[in-house]
Amino acid sequence: MAMKRSLKLGGNAGVSVLLAAVAVLGVGAVLANLTVRADLTQNHLFTLDPASKAIASRLEDPATVTLYFTRDLPAYLLPVKRRLLDLLGEYRNASKGKLVVRDLDPAKLTGADADAFKAVNIPQVQFNVVEKDAISVKAGYFGLALTYRDKHETVPVVQQNLDTFEYDFSSLLRKMTAKDSTARTVVFTAGHGEISMDELTAFRGILGKDITVTASDLAGGKVPDGTSLLVIAGAKKAFPKDQHDAIAAYVKGGGKLFFLHEAADVSNGLQATAIDDGLGDLIAAYGIGTTQTIAGDAKSNEVLPFSNGQLQFLQQYPYFVRARAEGMAKNSPVTSGLSTISVLWPTALSVKPAAGTTTSALVMTTTDGFIAQGPWNLGPNAT
């Protein structure tokens, strides 16, 4: 019983632009080169990604994964547990036995095991159980804990859809085994009409507690020292030359860039004004061309309420593009497990792979997708 996630992105940030820029520049979050295979849920055969194998092979001391699963799980969760054990077995092999997997029933713990279970704070959850044509609710546990040296990480509830488990688990393992204790810092640019870091609360939550999030106006034409990731979130004003050159030098020097490009600023009255952040040439060197266009999809979009002054009505709105699973990359941790992504007034891209770069399309419209040149009519009857 697979669980799918949906993602809706507000504003007119070009999310497809963002994802493509991260992929082509080879930057973004740590483990950006790690893929999660769509066939993890098929045929029960697991072959870890090379990045996952490398992380597991770097274990210097034993690490312990403890599954805290209620012993008499509902029948629909048993295949999930088997698949999870198979995958953890691959990690054990890659670690040459240094990763130890334990499977414990919280109801039968005693002594040190009972104390360890209390310390990890795995919550009791409710399972729906169908027996003799009747549905009942049963309480139990379905979480795990990872221990390495004096470090502990917890997955309170294992998701039934394991498509992204490898990416998530490898991220935890890497975090716990990293020798570089220097704090990582994510810097949002400010002062150019960007989305502020305070507006991206969900993004900040994903970053975790061990990452510092701050803002910089790049004063003096300098990216702050120690920047692990630079985020440019929908700038509406052009960057001065010294700041532009500082960003270019940062990326050329191996810095990580998270770039949301917008072609237009759309008002509440659906009036669009063209904008230019002046950074198009920066990513063009990596095979991505920015455009002054807005993409739409006549077939797959959101239904929104509109008013003509007298009546309110519901109508499909082509510029709130709704990408579905078949239009998303199935082998990427960015999109794997998502059922839909809604992108509001997305910017279209031109892609021409440059030498030494790899381009991956993560989110696409249907065949009914189209591009609108400015000046734009973004009203409900626009096509």
FENTAVEN-V87523 format. One record per residue. N is the residue number from 1. PHI is phi in degrees with one decimal (* if undefined). NEAR is the number of other ideal C-beta (glycine too) atoms within 12 Angstrom. Layout:
n=<N	N>
phi=<PHI	PHI>
near=<NEAR	NEAR>
//
This chain:
n=<1	2	3	4	5	6	7	8	9	10	11	12	13	14	15	16	17	18	19	20	21	22	23	24	25	26	27	28	29	30	31	32	33	34	35	36	37	38	39	40	41	42	43	44	45	46	47	48	49	50	51	52	53	54	55	56	57	58	59	60	61	62	63	64	65	66	67	68	69	70	71	72	73	74	75	76	77	78	79	80	81	82	83	84	85	86	87	88	89	90	91	92	93	94	95	96	97	98	99	100	101	102	103	104	105	106	107	108	109	110	111	112	113	114	115	116	117	118	119	120	121	122	123	124	125	126	127	128	129	130	131	132	133	134	135	136	137	138	139	140	141	142	143	144	145	146	147	148	149	150	151	152	153	154	155	156	157	158	159	160	161	162	163	164	165	166	167	168	169	170	171	172	173	174	175	176	177	178	179	180	181	182	183	184	185	186	187	188	189	190	191	192	193	194	195	196	197	198	199	200	201	202	203	204	205	206	207	208	209	210	211	212	213	214	215	216	217	218	219	220	221	222	223	224	225	226	227	228	229	230	231	232	233	234	235	236	237	238	239	240	241	242	243	244	245	246	247	248	249	250	251	252	253	254	255	256	257	258	259	260	261	262	263	264	265	266	267	268	269	270	271	272	273	274	275	276	277	278	279	280	281	282	283	284	285	286	287	288	289	290	291	292	293	294	295	296	297	298	299	300	301	302	303	304	305	306	307	308	309	310	311	312	313	314	315	316	317	318	319	320	321	322	323	324	325	326	327	328	329	330	331	332	333	334	335	336	337	338	339	340	341	342	343	344	345	346	347	348	349	350	351	352	353	354	355	356	357	358	359	360	361	362	363	364	365	366	367	368	369	370	371	372	373	374	375	376	377	378	379	380	381	382	383>
phi=<*	-73.5	-105.9	-106.2	-110.7	-120.3	-135.1	-119.6	-115.4	-85.5	68.0	-112.4	-68.6	-78.3	-67.0	-62.9	-62.7	-58.1	-65.3	-66.3	-63.0	-62.9	-66.7	-72.7	-73.4	69.8	-128.2	119.3	-68.5	-60.2	72.5	-62.3	-89.4	-90.7	-107.0	-115.4	-75.3	-66.3	-86.9	-62.6	-94.9	-117.2	54.1	56.5	-107.5	-121.9	-127.3	-62.9	-62.7	-52.3	-64.1	-66.9	-62.1	-64.8	-63.4	-64.9	-70.4	-86.4	-62.2	-94.8	-128.0	-60.9	-119.2	-121.7	-104.9	-113.5	-85.8	-105.2	-113.9	-57.2	-62.9	-95.0	-67.4	-57.6	-57.3	-71.6	-93.9	-63.3	-62.6	-64.2	-63.4	-62.9	-64.2	-64.9	-64.7	-60.5	-67.0	-65.4	-63.6	-66.2	-62.6	-60.1	-64.4	-66.2	-87.0	57.5	88.3	-75.5	-90.1	-104.4	-111.1	-118.6	-124.6	-120.5	-95.4	-55.9	-73.1	-118.9	-81.9	-140.2	57.9	-63.5	-64.5	-66.2	-65.3	-63.4	-65.3	-62.7	-68.8	-85.9	56.4	-80.7	-79.2	-79.0	-121.2	-108.3	-110.3	-85.3	-122.9	-105.1	-138.7	52.8	62.1	-125.3	-104.8	-130.1	-113.2	-128.3	-91.1	-174.2	-126.7	-152.2	-127.5	-147.6	-130.3	-120.2	-125.2	-144.0	55.0	-101.5	-105.2	-137.3	-132.5	-129.5	-108.8	-56.5	-138.7	-74.4	-72.8	-65.9	-85.8	-90.7	-58.1	-106.5	-62.3	-59.2	-61.3	-64.1	-69.1	-63.9	-62.9	-63.4	-64.3	-64.5	-58.5	-76.9	-102.0	-62.0	-84.2	-80.7	-88.3	-64.5	-63.7	-87.5	-128.1	-102.0	-113.3	-93.3	-70.8	-141.7	94.3	-126.1	78.9	-70.8	-66.4	-79.4	-64.5	-70.9	-80.5	-102.9	-64.6	-65.0	-63.2	-63.7	-64.7	-66.3	-62.6	90.9	-76.3	-87.9	-119.2	-84.0	-115.3	-143.8	-124.8	-148.3	-91.1	57.2	-57.6	77.6	64.2	-143.4	-78.1	-54.0	-60.2	82.9	-69.7	-86.0	-149.1	-103.7	-113.0	-113.0	-106.3	67.5	-64.1	-107.4	-124.6	-70.2	-77.7	-57.4	-57.4	-65.6	-74.4	-56.6	-66.2	-66.8	-65.8	-60.1	-67.2	-62.3	-68.0	-60.9	-83.0	99.8	-69.1	-97.0	-125.4	-114.0	-119.1	-106.5	-103.7	-124.0	-93.4	-148.1	-101.3	-104.5	-84.1	-62.8	-88.4	64.7	-92.2	-111.5	-118.1	-64.9	-133.0	-144.8	-82.5	73.2	-108.9	-57.5	-68.2	-65.2	-89.9	-61.3	-64.1	-106.9	96.2	-116.3	-106.2	-80.2	-132.4	-96.2	-136.8	-118.7	-92.9	-140.5	-142.9	-72.4	-105.0	-111.9	-154.9	-92.2	-96.7	-123.4	-83.3	-130.3	-138.4	-103.3	100.6	-118.5	-124.7	-102.4	-147.9	-101.8	-152.5	-64.8	-120.4	-66.3	-91.4	-103.3	-72.0	-114.5	-83.2	-105.6	-54.8	-68.9	-102.9	-122.1	-64.2	-90.3	-110.2	-118.5	-66.0	-69.3	-116.1	-62.0	90.0	-85.0	-91.9	-147.7	-134.0	-101.2	-120.2	-96.7	49.0	-70.2	-88.1	-79.7	-121.3	-109.6	-121.9	-138.7	-50.1	-94.5	-59.2	82.2	-121.1	-122.6	-112.0	-127.5	-83.4	-99.1	-136.0	-134.7	-75.2	-79.0	-68.4	-93.7	-69.2	-148.8	-122.0	-109.0	-86.0	-77.5	-68.7	-102.4	-109.4	-106.0	-68.2	-63.5	-99.3	-70.9	-134.3>
near=<18	23	20	22	21	19	27	21	35	23	29	35	39	41	41	45	45	41	41	43	45	37	39	35	39	24	35	34	33	29	31	28	25	31	32	36	30	26	19	35	32	15	12	20	15	31	21	34	29	17	26	38	25	21	34	37	26	24	29	16	18	20	38	32	41	33	35	40	37	30	20	18	29	28	17	17	31	20	21	32	32	21	30	37	26	26	41	38	25	30	38	28	21	31	32	17	17	25	37	23	31	25	25	29	23	31	19	17	23	13	11	12	22	17	11	23	31	15	17	29	19	31	18	20	25	17	28	19	20	15	13	7	6	9	13	14	15	21	19	27	38	33	29	37	35	38	28	29	18	8	21	24	32	26	32	18	23	34	28	29	26	37	37	36	38	42	35	32	42	40	31	33	42	33	28	32	30	22	11	13	11	14	18	25	26	36	36	38	43	28	20	30	23	37	30	24	29	16	21	27	14	14	29	22	12	21	30	20	13	23	26	22	30	27	29	31	26	32	17	13	20	21	37	27	13	21	35	31	37	45	43	51	41	41	39	29	23	20	34	22	15	17	32	29	22	32	41	29	20	33	32	17	15	15	31	30	43	44	46	42	45	44	40	38	30	34	13	8	9	25	17	29	23	23	30	26	38	24	40	30	21	34	41	24	22	34	25	39	29	35	29	28	30	43	40	35	36	22	19	32	33	29	16	22	14	22	13	12	7	7	10	12	16	13	21	25	30	37	43	36	42	39	38	24	26	19	28	37	30	28	25	32	40	36	38	33	35	36	24	26	36	31	43	34	44	46	47	35	39	22	27	16	20	18	10	12	22	21	27	32	26	35	40	32	32	22	12	19	28	24	25	32	18	24	16	30	20	32	21	24	15	25	20>
//
